[in-house]
Amino acid sequence: MRPSFIGRVLTAALFWGACTIPAAAQTGFPWWTNDKVVRELGLTSEQSTRIDNVFRDSLPQMRQSKQELDRQEAELSRLIETNADEAQVVRQVDKVEAVRASLNKMRTIQLVRMRQVLTSKQKDKFKAVFEQWQRDNPRPPRPPNTKDGGRDGREGKPRTENR
């Protein structure tokens, strides 16, 4: 089936991060409150507060959109599982992708607004600081997709490795 929502967000974040903020900062790590990052970037308390406000202001709408995406994806799965008419499936795919696009747009705007708080010098230092943070704090590997038991939803066939 399609990559997970998180997979799509991370892909978009990595692309966007090449131009703005590294991926580690985009995956939920509240970097603006981390003492070491604050010190290394030279963030003022006002900057940290402003960035936190951007995050908090966008969070309710993003959560609501994520819940809507989950509902629409569940409906798409239901339609596929019940062998619904192709036209119905296509309409549902359009709904899913519209919600996904909206959520990605919200996240991108959130990142742009956070970045606008930083000075030019801080923006230049940001990537190096977070690359070091990633080395110091490696993320544990993600477990296989437990939603479908490690399968990709195709008639119970195991997910292929080259996907």
FIKOLZA-1660 file (N, C-alpha, C; in steps of 0.1 Angstrom, whole numbers, plus 5000, padded with zeros to 4 digits):
% residues 163
   i   px   py   pz ch aa at
   1 5008 4988 5000  A  M  N
   1 5000 5000 5000  A  M CA
   1 5009 5012 5000  A  M  C
   2 5004 5024 5004  A  R  N
   2 5011 5036 5004  A  R CA
   2 5020 5037 5016  A  R  C
   3 5030 5045 5015  A  P  N
   3 5038 5048 5028  A  P CA
   3 5030 5054 5038  A  P  C
   4 5033 5052 5051  A  S  N
   4 5026 5057 5062  A  S CA
   4 5026 5072 5062  A  S  C
   5 5017 5078 5069  A  F  N
   5 5016 5093 5070  A  F CA
   5 5030 5098 5076  A  F  C
   6 5035 5091 5086  A  I  N
   6 5047 5096 5092  A  I CA
   6 5058 5095 5082  A  I  C
   7 5058 5084 5074  A  G  N
   7 5069 5083 5064  A  G CA
   7 5068 5094 5054  A  G  C
   8 5056 5098 5050  A  R  N
   8 5054 5109 5040  A  R CA
   8 5059 5122 5047  A  R  C
   9 5055 5124 5059  A  V  N
   9 5059 5137 5066  A  V CA
   9 5074 5137 5067  A  V  C
  10 5080 5126 5071  A  L  N
  10 5095 5126 5072  A  L CA
  10 5102 5129 5059  A  L  C
  11 5096 5123 5048  A  T  N
  11 5102 5125 5035  A  T CA
  11 5101 5140 5032  A  T  C
  12 5089 5146 5034  A  A  N
  12 5088 5160 5031  A  A CA
  12 5097 5168 5040  A  A  C
  13 5098 5164 5053  A  A  N
  13 5106 5172 5062  A  A CA
  13 5121 5171 5058  A  A  C
  14 5125 5160 5053  A  L  N
  14 5139 5158 5049  A  L CA
  14 5142 5167 5037  A  L  C
  15 5133 5168 5028  A  F  N
  15 5134 5177 5016  A  F CA
  15 5134 5191 5021  A  F  C
  16 5125 5195 5029  A  W  N
  16 5124 5209 5034  A  W CA
  16 5136 5212 5042  A  W  C
  17 5141 5202 5050  A  G  N
  17 5152 5204 5059  A  G CA
  17 5165 5207 5052  A  G  C
  18 5166 5202 5040  A  A  N
  18 5178 5205 5033  A  A CA
  18 5180 5220 5030  A  A  C
  19 5168 5227 5029  A  C  N
  19 5168 5241 5027  A  C CA
  19 5167 5249 5040  A  C  C
  20 5162 5244 5050  A  T  N
  20 5159 5252 5062  A  T CA
  20 5164 5245 5075  A  T  C
  21 5156 5236 5080  A  I  N
  21 5158 5230 5094  A  I CA
  21 5161 5216 5092  A  I  C
  22 5171 5210 5099  A  P  N
  22 5174 5196 5098  A  P CA
  22 5162 5188 5103  A  P  C
  23 5162 5175 5098  A  A  N
  23 5150 5166 5100  A  A CA
  23 5148 5164 5115  A  A  C
  24 5159 5163 5123  A  A  N
  24 5157 5160 5137  A  A CA
  24 5149 5170 5144  A  A  C
  25 5150 5183 5139  A  A  N
  25 5142 5193 5145  A  A CA
  25 5127 5193 5141  A  A  C
  26 5124 5185 5131  A  Q  N
  26 5111 5185 5125  A  Q CA
  26 5103 5173 5129  A  Q  C
  27 5108 5165 5137  A  T  N
  27 5101 5152 5141  A  T CA
  27 5096 5152 5155  A  T  C
  28 5094 5164 5161  A  G  N
  28 5088 5164 5174  A  G CA
  28 5097 5168 5185  A  G  C
  29 5110 5168 5183  A  F  N
  29 5120 5172 5193  A  F CA
  29 5119 5187 5196  A  F  C
  30 5115 5191 5208  A  P  N
  30 5114 5206 5211  A  P CA
  30 5127 5212 5213  A  P  C
  31 5134 5213 5202  A  W  N
  31 5148 5218 5202  A  W CA
  31 5149 5232 5208  A  W  C
  32 5140 5240 5208  A  W  N
  32 5140 5254 5213  A  W CA
  32 5140 5254 5229  A  W  C
  33 5138 5242 5235  A  T  N
  33 5138 5242 5249  A  T CA
  33 5150 5234 5255  A  T  C
  34 5158 5228 5246  A  N  N
  34 5169 5220 5250  A  N CA
  34 5181 5230 5254  A  N  C
  35 5186 5228 5266  A  D  N
  35 5196 5238 5271  A  D CA
  35 5208 5238 5262  A  D  C
  36 5213 5227 5258  A  K  N
  36 5225 5227 5250  A  K CA
  36 5223 5234 5236  A  K  C
  37 5211 5231 5230  A  V  N
  37 5208 5237 5217  A  V CA
  37 5206 5252 5219  A  V  C
  38 5199 5256 5229  A  V  N
  38 5197 5270 5232  A  V CA
  38 5210 5277 5233  A  V  C
  39 5219 5271 5241  A  R  N
  39 5232 5277 5244  A  R CA
  39 5240 5278 5231  A  R  C
  40 5241 5267 5223  A  E  N
  40 5249 5267 5211  A  E CA
  40 5244 5276 5200  A  E  C
  41 5231 5278 5199  A  L  N
  41 5225 5287 5189  A  L CA
  41 5225 5301 5194  A  L  C
  42 5226 5303 5208  A  G  N
  42 5225 5316 5213  A  G CA
  42 5211 5321 5213  A  G  C
  43 5201 5312 5215  A  L  N
  43 5187 5316 5215  A  L CA
  43 5184 5324 5228  A  L  C
  44 5177 5335 5226  A  T  N
  44 5173 5343 5238  A  T CA
  44 5160 5336 5243  A  T  C
  45 5156 5340 5255  A  S  N
  45 5144 5334 5261  A  S CA
  45 5132 5339 5253  A  S  C
  46 5133 5351 5247  A  E  N
  46 5122 5356 5239  A  E CA
  46 5121 5348 5226  A  E  C
  47 5132 5344 5220  A  Q  N
  47 5131 5336 5208  A  Q CA
  47 5125 5322 5211  A  Q  C
  48 5130 5316 5222  A  S  N
  48 5124 5303 5226  A  S CA
  48 5109 5304 5228  A  S  C
  49 5105 5314 5235  A  T  N
  49 5091 5316 5237  A  T CA
  49 5083 5318 5224  A  T  C
  50 5088 5326 5215  A  R  N
  50 5082 5328 5203  A  R CA
  50 5081 5315 5194  A  R  C
  51 5091 5308 5194  A  I  N
  51 5091 5295 5187  A  I CA
  51 5081 5285 5193  A  I  C
  52 5081 5285 5207  A  D  N
  52 5072 5276 5214  A  D CA
  52 5057 5281 5211  A  D  C
  53 5055 5294 5210  A  N  N
  53 5042 5299 5206  A  N CA
  53 5037 5294 5192  A  N  C
  54 5047 5295 5183  A  V  N
  54 5044 5290 5169  A  V CA
  54 5040 5275 5170  A  V  C
  55 5047 5268 5177  A  F  N
  55 5045 5253 5178  A  F CA
  55 5031 5251 5185  A  F  C
  56 5028 5257 5196  A  R  N
  56 5016 5255 5203  A  R CA
  56 5004 5261 5196  A  R  C
  57 5005 5272 5189  A  D  N
  57 4994 5277 5181  A  D CA
  57 4990 5268 5170  A  D  C
  58 4999 5261 5164  A  S  N
  58 4996 5253 5152  A  S CA
  58 4992 5239 5156  A  S  C
  59 4995 5235 5168  A  L  N
  59 4993 5221 5172  A  L CA
  59 4979 5216 5172  A  L  C
  60 4969 5224 5178  A  P  N
  60 4955 5219 5178  A  P CA
  60 4950 5216 5163  A  P  C
  61 4952 5225 5154  A  Q  N
  61 4948 5223 5141  A  Q CA
  61 4955 5212 5134  A  Q  C
  62 4968 5210 5137  A  M  N
  62 4975 5199 5131  A  M CA
  62 4970 5185 5137  A  M  C
  63 4967 5185 5149  A  R  N
  63 4961 5173 5155  A  R CA
  63 4948 5169 5149  A  R  C
  64 4940 5180 5148  A  Q  N
  64 4926 5178 5142  A  Q CA
  64 4928 5172 5128  A  Q  C
  65 4937 5178 5120  A  S  N
  65 4939 5173 5106  A  S CA
  65 4945 5159 5106  A  S  C
  66 4953 5156 5115  A  K  N
  66 4959 5142 5116  A  K CA
  66 4947 5132 5119  A  K  C
  67 4939 5136 5128  A  Q  N
  67 4927 5127 5131  A  Q CA
  67 4918 5125 5119  A  Q  C
  68 4916 5136 5112  A  E  N
  68 4908 5135 5100  A  E CA
  68 4915 5126 5089  A  E  C
  69 4928 5128 5088  A  L  N
  69 4936 5119 5079  A  L CA
  69 4934 5105 5083  A  L  C
  70 4935 5102 5095  A  D  N
  70 4934 5088 5100  A  D CA
  70 4920 5083 5097  A  D  C
  71 4910 5091 5099  A  R  N
  71 4896 5087 5095  A  R CA
  71 4894 5084 5080  A  R  C
  72 4900 5093 5072  A  Q  N
  72 4899 5091 5058  A  Q CA
  72 4907 5079 5053  A  Q  C
  73 4918 5077 5059  A  E  N
  73 4926 5065 5055  A  E CA
  73 4919 5052 5059  A  E  C
  74 4913 5052 5071  A  A  N
  74 4905 5041 5075  A  A CA
  74 4894 5038 5066  A  A  C
  75 4887 5048 5061  A  E  N
  75 4876 5046 5052  A  E CA
  75 4881 5041 5039  A  E  C
  76 4893 5046 5034  A  L  N
  76 4899 5041 5022  A  L CA
  76 4902 5026 5023  A  L  C
  77 4908 5022 5035  A  S  N
  77 4911 5008 5037  A  S CA
  77 4898 5000 5037  A  S  C
  78 4888 5005 5043  A  R  N
  78 4875 4997 5044  A  R CA
  78 4870 4995 5029  A  R  C
  79 4870 5006 5021  A  L  N
  79 4865 5005 5007  A  L CA
  79 4873 4994 5000  A  L  C
  80 4886 4994 5002  A  I  N
  80 4895 4985 4994  A  I CA
  80 4892 4971 4999  A  I  C
  81 4891 4969 5012  A  E  N
  81 4889 4956 5018  A  E CA
  81 4875 4950 5014  A  E  C
  82 4865 4958 5011  A  T  N
  82 4852 4954 5007  A  T CA
  82 4850 4953 4992  A  T  C
  83 4861 4955 4985  A  N  N
  83 4861 4955 4970  A  N CA
  83 4851 4965 4965  A  N  C
  84 4851 4977 4970  A  A  N
  84 4842 4987 4965  A  A CA
  84 4845 4991 4951  A  A  C
  85 4835 4997 4945  A  D  N
  85 4837 5002 4931  A  D CA
  85 4849 5011 4930  A  D  C
  86 4856 5010 4919  A  E  N
  86 4868 5017 4917  A  E CA
  86 4866 5032 4918  A  E  C
  87 4855 5037 4913  A  A  N
  87 4852 5051 4913  A  A CA
  87 4851 5056 4928  A  A  C
  88 4845 5048 4936  A  Q  N
  88 4844 5052 4951  A  Q CA
  88 4858 5052 4957  A  Q  C
  89 4866 5043 4953  A  V  N
  89 4880 5042 4959  A  V CA
  89 4888 5055 4954  A  V  C
  90 4886 5058 4941  A  V  N
  90 4893 5070 4936  A  V CA
  90 4889 5083 4943  A  V  C
  91 4876 5084 4945  A  R  N
  91 4871 5096 4953  A  R CA
  91 4876 5096 4967  A  R  C
  92 4877 5085 4973  A  Q  N
  92 4883 5084 4987  A  Q CA
  92 4898 5087 4987  A  Q  C
  93 4905 5082 4977  A  V  N
  93 4919 5086 4976  A  V CA
  93 4921 5101 4974  A  V  C
  94 4912 5107 4966  A  D  N
  94 4913 5122 4965  A  D CA
  94 4911 5129 4979  A  D  C
  95 4902 5123 4987  A  K  N
  95 4899 5129 5000  A  K CA
  95 4912 5128 5009  A  K  C
  96 4917 5115 5009  A  V  N
  96 4929 5113 5017  A  V CA
  96 4940 5122 5013  A  V  C
  97 4943 5123 5000  A  E  N
  97 4954 5131 4996  A  E CA
  97 4952 5146 4998  A  E  C
  98 4940 5150 4998  A  A  N
  98 4937 5165 5000  A  A CA
  98 4940 5168 5015  A  A  C
  99 4935 5159 5024  A  V  N
  99 4938 5161 5038  A  V CA
  99 4953 5160 5041  A  V  C
 100 4960 5150 5035  A  R  N
 100 4974 5149 5037  A  R CA
 100 4982 5161 5032  A  R  C
 101 4978 5167 5021  A  A  N
 101 4984 5179 5015  A  A CA
 101 4982 5191 5025  A  A  C
 102 4970 5192 5030  A  S  N
 102 4967 5203 5039  A  S CA
 102 4976 5202 5052  A  S  C
 103 4977 5190 5057  A  L  N
 103 4985 5187 5069  A  L CA
 103 5000 5190 5066  A  L  C
 104 5005 5186 5055  A  N  N
 104 5019 5189 5051  A  N CA
 104 5021 5204 5049  A  N  C
 105 5011 5211 5044  A  K  N
 105 5012 5225 5042  A  K CA
 105 5013 5232 5056  A  K  C
 106 5004 5228 5065  A  M  N
 106 5005 5233 5079  A  M CA
 106 5018 5232 5085  A  M  C
 107 5024 5220 5084  A  R  N
 107 5037 5217 5090  A  R CA
 107 5048 5225 5084  A  R  C
 108 5047 5227 5071  A  T  N
 108 5057 5235 5064  A  T CA
 108 5056 5250 5069  A  T  C
 109 5044 5255 5069  A  I  N
 109 5042 5269 5074  A  I CA
 109 5047 5270 5089  A  I  C
 110 5045 5260 5097  A  Q  N
 110 5049 5260 5111  A  Q CA
 110 5065 5262 5111  A  Q  C
 111 5071 5254 5103  A  L  N
 111 5086 5254 5102  A  L CA
 111 5091 5267 5097  A  L  C
 112 5085 5273 5087  A  V  N
 112 5089 5286 5082  A  V CA
 112 5087 5296 5093  A  V  C
 113 5077 5296 5100  A  R  N
 113 5074 5306 5111  A  R CA
 113 5085 5304 5122  A  R  C
 114 5088 5292 5125  A  M  N
 114 5099 5290 5135  A  M CA
 114 5112 5295 5130  A  M  C
 115 5115 5293 5118  A  R  N
 115 5128 5297 5112  A  R CA
 115 5129 5312 5111  A  R  C
 116 5118 5319 5109  A  Q  N
 116 5117 5334 5109  A  Q CA
 116 5122 5340 5122  A  Q  C
 117 5121 5333 5133  A  V  N
 117 5125 5338 5146  A  V CA
 117 5140 5339 5147  A  V  C
 118 5147 5330 5140  A  L  N
 118 5161 5329 5141  A  L CA
 118 5168 5340 5134  A  L  C
 119 5180 5344 5139  A  T  N
 119 5188 5354 5132  A  T CA
 119 5196 5346 5120  A  T  C
 120 5202 5354 5111  A  S  N
 120 5209 5347 5100  A  S CA
 120 5221 5338 5106  A  S  C
 121 5227 5343 5116  A  K  N
 121 5238 5336 5122  A  K CA
 121 5233 5323 5128  A  K  C
 122 5222 5323 5135  A  Q  N
 122 5216 5311 5141  A  Q CA
 122 5211 5301 5131  A  Q  C
 123 5206 5306 5120  A  K  N
 123 5202 5298 5109  A  K CA
 123 5214 5290 5103  A  K  C
 124 5225 5297 5102  A  D  N
 124 5237 5291 5097  A  D CA
 124 5242 5280 5106  A  D  C
 125 5241 5282 5119  A  K  N
 125 5246 5272 5129  A  K CA
 125 5237 5261 5131  A  K  C
 126 5224 5263 5128  A  F  N
 126 5214 5253 5131  A  F CA
 126 5217 5239 5126  A  F  C
 127 5220 5238 5114  A  K  N
 127 5222 5225 5108  A  K CA
 127 5234 5217 5115  A  K  C
 128 5245 5223 5118  A  A  N
 128 5256 5217 5125  A  A CA
 128 5252 5213 5139  A  A  C
 129 5245 5221 5146  A  V  N
 129 5240 5218 5159  A  V CA
 129 5232 5206 5160  A  V  C
 130 5222 5204 5150  A  F  N
 130 5213 5193 5150  A  F CA
 130 5220 5180 5144  A  F  C
 131 5229 5182 5136  A  E  N
 131 5236 5170 5131  A  E CA
 131 5244 5164 5143  A  E  C
 132 5250 5172 5152  A  Q  N
 132 5256 5168 5164  A  Q CA
 132 5246 5162 5173  A  Q  C
 133 5235 5168 5175  A  W  N
 133 5224 5163 5183  A  W CA
 133 5220 5149 5179  A  W  C
 134 5218 5147 5166  A  Q  N
 134 5214 5134 5160  A  Q CA
 134 5225 5123 5163  A  Q  C
 135 5238 5127 5162  A  R  N
 135 5248 5117 5165  A  R CA
 135 5248 5114 5180  A  R  C
 136 5245 5123 5189  A  D  N
 136 5245 5121 5203  A  D CA
 136 5232 5114 5208  A  D  C
 137 5221 5115 5200  A  N  N
 137 5208 5110 5204  A  N CA
 137 5202 5102 5192  A  N  C
 138 5208 5090 5189  A  P  N
 138 5203 5083 5178  A  P CA
 138 5189 5078 5181  A  P  C
 139 5180 5078 5171  A  R  N
 139 5167 5073 5172  A  R CA
 139 5166 5058 5171  A  R  C
 140 5159 5051 5180  A  P  N
 140 5158 5037 5179  A  P CA
 140 5151 5033 5166  A  P  C
 141 5154 5022 5161  A  P  N
 141 5147 5018 5148  A  P CA
 141 5132 5016 5150  A  P  C
 142 5125 5019 5140  A  R  N
 142 5110 5018 5141  A  R CA
 142 5106 5003 5140  A  R  C
 143 5096 4999 5147  A  P  N
 143 5092 4985 5146  A  P CA
 143 5084 4984 5133  A  P  C
 144 5083 4971 5128  A  P  N
 144 5075 4969 5116  A  P CA
 144 5061 4974 5117  A  P  C
 145 5055 4977 5107  A  N  N
 145 5041 4982 5107  A  N CA
 145 5032 4972 5114  A  N  C
 146 5028 4976 5126  A  T  N
 146 5020 4967 5134  A  T CA
 146 5005 4968 5131  A  T  C
 147 5001 4978 5124  A  K  N
 147 4987 4980 5120  A  K CA
 147 4983 4968 5111  A  K  C
 148 4992 4964 5102  A  D  N
 148 4988 4953 5094  A  D CA
 148 4996 4940 5096  A  D  C
 149 5003 4939 5107  A  G  N
 149 5011 4928 5111  A  G CA
 149 5023 4926 5102  A  G  C
 150 5029 4937 5097  A  G  N
 150 5040 4936 5088  A  G CA
 150 5037 4933 5074  A  G  C
 151 5024 4934 5071  A  R  N
 151 5020 4932 5057  A  R CA
 151 5016 4945 5051  A  R  C
 152 5015 4945 5038  A  D  N
 152 5012 4958 5032  A  D CA
 152 4997 4959 5027  A  D  C
 153 4989 4950 5032  A  G  N
 153 4975 4951 5030  A  G CA
 153 4970 4945 5017  A  G  C
 154 4979 4938 5010  A  R  N
 154 4976 4931 4997  A  R CA
 154 4973 4917 4999  A  R  C
 155 4960 4914 5002  A  E  N
 155 4956 4900 5003  A  E CA
 155 4965 4891 5012  A  E  C
 156 4970 4897 5023  A  G  N
 156 4978 4890 5032  A  G CA
 156 4992 4886 5028  A  G  C
 157 4997 4892 5016  A  K  N
 157 5010 4889 5012  A  K CA
 157 5020 4897 5019  A  K  C
 158 5032 4892 5023  A  P  N
 158 5042 4899 5031  A  P CA
 158 5047 4911 5022  A  P  C
 159 5050 4922 5029  A  R  N
 159 5056 4933 5023  A  R CA
 159 5069 4930 5017  A  R  C
 160 5072 4935 5005  A  T  N
 160 5084 4932 4998  A  T CA
 160 5095 4941 5003  A  T  C
 161 5107 4936 5003  A  E  N
 161 5118 4944 5009  A  E CA
 161 5122 4956 5001  A  E  C
 162 5119 4956 4988  A  N  N
 162 5124 4967 4979  A  N CA
 162 5114 4978 4978  A  N  C
 163 5104 4979 4986  A  R  N
 163 5094 4989 4986  A  R CA
 163 5099 5002 4992  A  R  C
% end
